[in-house]
């Protein structure tokens, strides 16, 4: 049976009891329930359980806000475990829409995001889902990119997304490539160097490699990047012999990409999912190497600390800020701790924002309609960008702000949602600008060093 979690109104209220929130006074109107779905990794190589918790928190808070505002609308969240496998993600997306009536989907990684979008662009129209998709960690620069090409026409259409079904609350890894390149340049202090990168051969890993190479082409043209790719579908994270063999390839002077012997690397990188990066760090420790490690966002995951402990000490990386340094981020942090007993993990805030955006868009689509349950995915899609109207009134995170949002939407007043992860300002491609943090693992914990502010400028300057 597909692992799922239903969040009903009573469960939502109980979940937030510690936040001091309350529903209406008992004389509630008949409730119209709008279902949204979450195709979120719970047991695979990418997501920690907290991603699902963040989505649940968003729905719980919105339902309390709607009850307090005397609305007859409530949201039902149905979660399905993607296991971070594209075929599974696509199947479960279909189940959420066909069997549970989901009007929109929150989807996790780049490969799962594309797998779900391929359904929309299948030549068979009966396969189409016709609901908006919001990727919480769909970071590949090929996504939402009209210039992306692929030998398979359906895959290419999904990447191009000409119908604009796809949105993202995590910025393209093009910006992360800039941060990675600047960190390595600053760390090594020389213009010419070699990076040996271990990357998963799928949209997420390939996107990070492309972003890194593009950044270095302008910032350090003489730098060499050796890429050693692997297929996640063909290897388990427990195959230590395989990962040790890959680490030895990283550490030698032979370039697996060019076939040349071009010298020993100056730094190594893991550009893959957290579980596989854990396996590579374990292999690195077994090798006895002291080569510096600077990694992609896969390193910033609670699963990494839980698996490595102090063995991760000294490994650096860059990732999206855990929460934005704004009132929205602060409120989200407080509410996550109150609801779960734990502080937010990486991309929890992006999950929360993706879920909130879908609900705000659904409320806008339902405004003035006699039956909120009759709204379509296409109507919600048309409202997503409007959740962050630059001329709208600012609304932030948490129950009180959601009550405000419900009132403004009901009055037809534009809103500008400022999220927990970023300002959530969707551009024409459906993507947003965010901030990245440079961090290191020290004493078995993540320690932030500096922030690259891609909201302030596309050049992502270091935030002072």
Residue pairs with C-beta under 8 A, 6 or more apart in sequence:
2 80
2 81
2 92
2 95
3 42
3 43
3 79
3 80
3 81
4 78
4 79
4 80
4 81
5 52
5 56
5 77
5 78
5 79
6 76
6 77
6 78
7 15
7 56
7 59
7 60
7 76
7 77
8 76
9 23
9 31
9 63
9 67
9 74
11 60
12 56
12 59
12 60
12 63
12 64
13 21
13 22
13 23
13 60
13 63
13 64
15 56
15 57
15 60
15 339
16 57
16 60
16 61
16 64
16 335
16 338
16 339
16 399
18 338
18 339
19 335
19 338
19 339
19 399
21 61
21 64
21 68
21 399
22 64
22 68
23 64
23 67
23 68
24 67
24 68
24 70
28 67
28 70
28 72
29 70
29 71
29 72
30 72
31 72
31 73
31 74
32 72
32 73
32 74
32 371
32 372
32 373
33 73
33 74
33 75
33 76
33 373
34 73
34 74
34 75
34 76
34 103
34 362
34 366
34 372
34 373
34 375
35 75
35 76
35 77
35 78
35 100
35 101
35 102
35 103
36 59
36 75
36 76
36 77
36 78
36 102
36 103
36 104
36 105
36 106
36 355
36 358
36 359
36 362
37 77
37 78
37 79
37 80
37 93
37 96
37 97
37 100
37 102
37 104
37 105
37 106
38 52
38 55
38 77
38 78
38 79
38 80
38 105
38 106
38 107
38 355
39 80
39 82
39 89
39 92
39 93
39 96
39 105
39 106
39 107
39 108
39 112
39 116
40 47
40 51
40 52
40 55
40 79
40 80
40 81
40 82
40 106
40 107
40 108
40 136
40 351
41 47
41 51
41 81
41 82
41 83
41 84
41 108
41 109
41 112
42 49
42 51
42 52
42 79
42 81
42 82
42 83
43 81
43 83
44 81
44 82
44 83
44 84
44 85
44 275
45 84
45 232
45 237
45 273
45 274
45 275
45 276
46 84
46 108
46 109
46 137
46 273
46 274
46 275
47 82
47 84
47 108
47 137
47 347
48 301
48 302
48 303
48 345
50 302
50 336
50 340
50 342
50 344
50 345
50 348
51 108
51 136
51 345
51 347
51 348
51 351
52 79
52 351
53 336
53 339
53 340
53 348
54 336
54 344
54 348
54 349
54 351
54 352
54 355
55 77
55 79
55 106
55 351
55 352
55 354
55 355
56 77
56 79
57 335
57 336
57 339
57 340
57 352
58 351
58 352
58 355
58 356
58 359
59 75
59 76
59 77
59 355
59 359
60 339
61 335
61 398
61 399
61 402
62 75
62 356
62 359
62 402
63 74
63 75
64 399
64 402
65 399
65 400
65 402
65 403
65 405
65 406
66 73
66 74
66 75
66 402
66 406
67 74
68 399
68 403
69 403
69 406
69 407
69 410
71 406
71 410
72 372
73 363
73 366
73 372
75 359
75 362
77 355
78 96
78 100
78 102
80 92
80 93
80 95
80 96
81 88
81 92
82 88
82 89
82 92
82 107
82 108
82 109
82 112
83 89
84 108
84 109
84 111
84 112
84 273
85 112
85 233
86 111
86 112
86 114
86 115
87 115
89 107
89 108
89 111
89 112
89 115
89 116
90 112
90 115
90 116
90 118
90 119
93 105
93 107
93 116
93 119
93 129
94 119
94 129
96 102
96 105
97 105
97 129
97 131
102 131
103 131
103 362
103 375
103 376
103 377
103 380
104 131
104 132
104 133
104 134
104 358
104 361
104 362
104 377
104 380
105 116
105 129
105 131
105 132
105 133
105 134
105 358
106 133
106 134
106 136
106 351
106 354
106 355
106 358
107 113
107 116
107 133
107 134
107 135
107 136
107 138
108 135
108 136
108 137
108 138
109 135
109 137
109 138
109 203
109 204
109 273
110 135
110 137
110 138
110 139
110 140
110 143
110 202
110 203
110 204
110 207
111 202
111 203
111 204
112 138
113 133
113 135
113 138
113 143
113 166
113 168
113 203
114 138
114 140
114 143
114 155
114 158
114 159
114 203
116 129
116 133
117 133
117 158
117 159
117 161
117 165
117 166
118 154
118 155
118 157
118 158
119 127
119 128
119 129
120 128
120 129
120 130
120 158
120 163
120 165
121 154
121 157
121 158
121 163
122 128
122 154
123 154
129 377
130 376
130 377
130 378
131 165
131 377
131 380
131 381
132 165
132 166
132 167
132 358
132 361
132 377
132 380
132 381
132 384
133 165
133 166
133 167
134 166
134 167
134 168
134 169
134 354
134 355
134 357
134 358
134 384
135 143
135 166
135 167
135 168
135 169
135 170
135 354
136 169
136 170
136 347
136 350
136 351
136 353
136 354
137 170
137 347
137 350
138 166
138 168
138 170
139 168
139 170
139 171
139 172
139 173
139 176
139 204
139 207
139 208
139 297
140 172
140 173
140 203
140 204
140 206
140 207
141 172
141 173
141 174
141 207
141 210
141 211
142 148
142 159
142 203
142 206
142 207
142 210
143 159
143 161
143 166
143 168
143 172
143 203
143 207
144 159
144 161
144 166
144 168
144 429
144 430
144 431
145 159
145 160
145 429
146 160
146 162
148 156
148 159
148 160
149 156
150 156
150 159
161 430
164 381
164 430
165 381
166 430
167 354
167 357
167 384
167 426
167 430
167 431
168 430
168 431
168 432
169 350
169 351
169 353
169 354
169 357
169 419
169 421
169 422
169 424
169 432
170 320
170 347
170 350
170 421
170 432
170 434
171 320
171 422
171 431
171 432
171 433
171 434
171 454
172 207
172 211
172 431
173 204
173 207
173 208
173 211
173 296
173 297
174 211
174 214
175 211
175 433
175 434
175 436
175 452
175 454
175 458
175 460
176 208
176 211
176 296
176 297
176 318
176 319
176 436
177 208
177 210
177 211
177 212
177 213
177 214
177 215
178 211
178 215
178 219
178 452
178 459
178 460
179 318
179 436
179 438
179 452
179 460
180 208
180 211
180 212
180 215
180 269
180 294
180 296
180 318
181 212
181 215
181 216
181 219
181 220
182 215
182 219
182 452
182 462
183 294
183 316
183 318
183 438
184 193
184 195
184 267
184 294
185 191
185 219
185 220
187 267
187 292
187 294
187 316
188 266
188 267
191 220
191 222
191 223
192 220
192 222
192 223
193 220
193 223
193 224
193 266
193 267
194 223
194 224
194 225
194 226
194 262
194 263
194 264
194 265
194 266
195 212
195 223
195 224
195 225
195 226
195 265
195 266
195 267
195 268
195 269
196 226
196 228
196 249
196 250
196 251
196 265
196 267
196 268
196 269
197 209
197 212
197 225
197 226
197 227
197 228
197 268
197 269
197 270
197 271
198 228
198 230
198 246
198 247
198 250
198 268
198 269
198 270
198 271
198 272
198 280
199 205
199 206
199 208
199 209
199 227
199 228
199 229
199 230
199 269
199 270
199 271
199 272
200 206
200 229
200 230
200 231
200 232
200 271
200 272
200 273
200 276
201 229
201 230
201 231
201 232
202 231
202 232
204 272
204 273
205 229
205 271
205 272
206 229
208 271
208 296
208 297
209 225
209 227
209 271
212 225
212 269
212 271
213 225
216 223
216 225
224 255
224 262
225 257
226 250
226 255
226 256
226 257
226 258
226 262
226 265
227 256
227 257
228 246
228 249
228 250
228 256
228 257
230 242
230 246
230 272
230 276
232 272
232 273
232 276
235 242
235 276
237 275
237 276
237 278
237 279
238 279
239 279
240 279
240 282
240 283
240 286
243 276
243 279
243 280
243 282
243 283
244 283
244 286
244 287
246 280
246 283
247 280
247 283
247 284
247 286
247 287
247 289
248 287
249 256
250 265
250 268
250 291
251 264
251 265
251 268
251 287
251 289
251 291
252 264
253 261
253 262
253 263
253 264
254 260
254 261
255 261
255 262
265 291
266 291
266 292
267 291
267 292
267 293
267 294
268 284
268 291
268 292
268 293
268 294
269 293
269 294
269 295
269 296
270 276
270 277
270 280
270 281
270 293
270 295
270 296
270 298
270 299
271 295
271 296
271 298
272 280
272 296
272 298
273 298
274 298
274 299
274 301
274 303
274 304
275 303
275 307
276 298
277 295
277 298
277 299
277 304
278 303
278 304
278 307
278 308
281 293
281 304
281 308
281 311
281 312
281 315
282 308
282 311
284 291
284 293
285 311
292 314
292 316
293 314
293 315
293 316
294 316
294 317
294 318
295 315
295 316
295 317
295 318
296 317
296 318
296 319
297 317
297 318
297 319
297 320
297 346
298 304
298 317
299 312
299 315
299 316
299 317
299 319
299 441
300 317
300 319
300 322
300 346
300 437
300 439
300 446
301 345
301 346
302 345
302 346
304 312
304 441
305 312
305 441
305 444
305 445
305 446
308 441
308 444
309 444
310 443
310 444
312 441
312 444
313 441
313 442
313 443
313 444
314 440
314 441
314 442
315 440
315 441
316 438
316 439
316 440
316 441
317 438
317 439
317 440
318 436
318 437
318 438
318 439
318 452
319 346
319 436
319 437
319 439
320 346
320 347
320 350
320 421
320 434
320 435
320 436
320 437
321 329
321 349
321 421
321 434
321 435
321 436
321 437
321 451
322 344
322 345
322 346
322 348
322 349
322 437
323 329
323 330
323 332
323 333
323 344
323 349
323 420
323 421
324 349
324 419
324 420
324 421
324 422
324 423
324 434
324 435
325 451
326 396
326 418
327 396
327 418
328 396
328 397
328 418
328 419
328 420
329 349
329 397
329 420
329 421
331 396
331 397
331 398
331 401
331 420
332 344
332 349
332 352
332 397
332 398
332 420
333 343
333 344
335 397
335 398
336 342
336 343
336 344
336 348
337 343
344 420
347 421
349 419
349 420
349 421
350 421
352 397
352 419
352 420
352 421
353 417
353 419
353 420
353 421
353 422
353 424
356 397
356 402
356 417
356 419
357 384
357 387
357 417
357 419
357 424
358 380
358 384
360 383
360 387
360 405
360 409
360 415
360 417
361 380
361 381
361 383
361 384
361 386
361 387
362 372
362 375
362 380
362 383
363 405
363 406
363 409
364 383
364 386
364 387
364 409
365 375
365 376
365 379
365 380
365 382
365 383
366 372
366 375
367 409
367 410
367 412
368 412
369 375
384 426
384 430
385 426
385 430
386 392
386 414
386 415
387 415
387 417
387 424
387 426
388 415
388 416
388 417
388 418
388 423
388 424
388 425
388 426
389 414
389 415
389 416
390 416
390 425
391 414
391 416
392 408
392 413
392 414
392 415
392 416
393 404
393 408
393 413
393 414
393 415
393 416
394 415
394 416
394 418
395 401
395 402
395 404
395 405
395 408
395 415
395 416
395 417
395 418
396 417
396 418
397 418
397 419
397 420
405 415
405 417
408 414
408 415
409 415
417 424
418 424
421 434
422 432
422 433
422 434
422 435
422 455
423 432
423 433
423 455
424 432
425 432
425 433
426 432
427 433
433 454
433 455
433 458
434 454
434 455
435 451
435 452
435 453
435 454
435 455
435 463
436 451
436 452
436 454
436 460
437 448
437 449
437 450
437 451
437 452
438 448
438 449
438 450
438 451
438 452
439 446
439 447
439 448
439 449
440 446
440 447
440 449
441 447
450 462
450 463
451 462
451 463
452 460
452 461
452 462
452 463
453 460
453 461
453 462
453 463
454 460
456 463
